[in-house]
């Protein structure tokens, strides 16, 4: 309970600032790497509503990340914007990507995702993406 007490003492602005730093670390981290492992909550949920997929628990989410990493030769984020919400634990993140698939085909995507944090960990991620025109 010590951690929960410490979080209550933070102002909303302090909590928002701390969480935004975590969001930036999360975004640039490898999908299945140690940094993501450290940031995902053990019981986190990752939802891909447009694909009808839900991954429950850190290990299932990291396994999905390892599978995804095998799909790409190269993956670069572009135009990342992090929008803090009124709730200091919620963030909207928009960005693009330039991807080179294992086949050599190049794709560009646009993303919007909602990240929810608790206690310095990502507890929920909802991601929407589509191929760019």
C-alpha positions as CSV (number, residue, x, y, z in Angstrom):
1,X,0.0,0.0,0.0
2,X,3.0,2.3,0.3
3,X,3.0,2.9,-3.5
4,X,-0.7,3.7,-3.6
5,X,-0.2,6.3,-0.8
6,X,2.7,7.9,-2.6
7,X,0.6,8.2,-5.8
8,X,-2.2,9.9,-3.8
9,X,0.2,12.6,-2.7
10,X,1.1,13.6,-6.3
11,X,-0.9,16.5,-7.7
12,X,-2.8,15.7,-10.9
13,X,-0.2,17.7,-12.9
14,X,2.7,15.8,-11.3
15,X,1.0,12.5,-12.0
16,X,0.2,13.5,-15.6
17,X,3.8,14.6,-16.2
18,X,5.2,11.4,-14.7
19,X,2.8,9.3,-16.7
20,X,3.5,11.2,-19.9
21,X,7.2,10.3,-19.5
22,X,6.2,6.7,-19.1
23,X,4.0,6.9,-22.3
24,X,7.0,8.2,-24.3
25,X,9.3,5.4,-23.0
26,X,6.5,2.9,-23.9
27,X,6.0,4.2,-27.4
28,X,9.7,4.1,-28.4
29,X,10.4,0.7,-26.8
30,X,10.6,-2.6,-28.7
31,X,7.2,-4.3,-28.7
32,X,8.6,-7.4,-26.9
33,X,11.6,-5.9,-25.2
34,X,12.6,-5.4,-21.6
35,X,11.4,-1.8,-21.4
36,X,7.9,-2.8,-22.5
37,X,8.0,-5.7,-20.1
38,X,8.8,-3.3,-17.3
39,X,6.0,-0.9,-18.3
40,X,3.1,-3.3,-18.9
41,X,1.1,-4.2,-15.8
42,X,1.0,-8.0,-15.2
43,X,-2.8,-8.0,-15.8
44,X,-2.8,-5.5,-18.6
45,X,-5.2,-5.7,-21.6
46,X,-4.3,-4.8,-25.2
47,X,-7.3,-4.4,-27.5
48,X,-7.3,-4.2,-31.3
49,X,-11.1,-3.5,-31.9
50,X,-10.9,-3.2,-35.7
51,X,-9.2,-6.6,-35.8
52,X,-11.5,-8.1,-33.2
53,X,-8.5,-9.1,-31.0
54,X,-7.9,-8.8,-27.3
55,X,-4.7,-9.8,-25.5
56,X,-4.9,-10.3,-21.7
57,X,-1.9,-10.3,-19.4
58,X,1.6,-9.0,-19.9
59,X,3.0,-12.4,-21.2
60,X,0.3,-12.7,-23.9
61,X,0.8,-9.1,-25.0
62,X,4.6,-9.6,-25.2
63,X,4.1,-12.8,-27.2
64,X,2.0,-10.8,-29.6
65,X,4.8,-8.2,-29.8
66,X,7.4,-11.0,-30.7
67,X,5.1,-12.3,-33.4
68,X,4.6,-8.7,-34.7
69,X,8.4,-8.1,-34.7
70,X,8.8,-11.1,-37.0
71,X,6.5,-9.5,-39.6
72,X,8.8,-6.4,-40.1
73,X,12.3,-5.9,-41.4
74,X,12.0,-2.3,-40.3
75,X,9.4,-0.3,-38.4
76,X,9.7,3.5,-37.8
77,X,7.2,5.7,-35.9
78,X,6.4,9.1,-37.5
79,X,4.6,12.2,-36.4
80,X,4.1,11.0,-32.8
81,X,1.8,13.2,-30.7
82,X,0.9,12.5,-27.1
83,X,-2.3,14.1,-25.9
84,X,-2.8,14.1,-22.1
85,X,-6.5,13.8,-21.1
86,X,-8.3,15.4,-18.2
87,X,-7.7,12.2,-16.2
88,X,-3.9,12.2,-15.5
89,X,-3.9,8.4,-16.1
90,X,-5.3,8.6,-19.7
91,X,-3.5,9.5,-22.9
92,X,-4.4,9.6,-26.6
93,X,-1.4,8.9,-28.8
94,X,-1.5,9.4,-32.6
95,X,1.3,8.6,-35.0
96,X,2.2,7.2,-38.3
97,X,4.5,4.4,-39.2
98,X,6.8,3.5,-42.1
99,X,7.1,-0.3,-42.2
100,X,9.2,-2.7,-44.3
101,X,7.6,-6.1,-44.2
102,X,9.7,-9.3,-44.1
103,X,8.6,-9.7,-47.8
104,X,10.2,-6.4,-48.6
105,X,6.9,-4.6,-49.2
106,X,6.7,-1.1,-47.8
107,X,3.6,0.1,-46.0
108,X,2.5,3.3,-44.2
109,X,-0.1,3.2,-41.4
110,X,-1.9,5.8,-39.2
111,X,-2.6,4.9,-35.6
112,X,-4.6,6.3,-32.7
113,X,-4.3,4.6,-29.4
114,X,-5.6,5.2,-25.9
115,X,-3.2,4.3,-23.0
116,X,-4.4,4.0,-19.4
117,X,-1.8,3.9,-16.6
118,X,-2.1,3.0,-12.9
119,X,0.8,3.0,-10.5
120,X,3.3,3.8,-13.3
121,X,2.3,0.8,-15.4
122,X,0.2,0.6,-18.6
123,X,-3.0,-1.3,-17.6
124,X,-4.9,-0.9,-20.9
125,X,-4.1,-0.1,-24.5
126,X,-6.7,0.3,-27.2
127,X,-5.2,0.7,-30.7
128,X,-6.8,1.6,-34.0
129,X,-4.9,1.6,-37.2
130,X,-5.3,1.5,-40.9
131,X,-3.2,1.5,-44.0
132,X,-2.7,5.1,-45.3
133,X,-3.8,6.1,-48.7
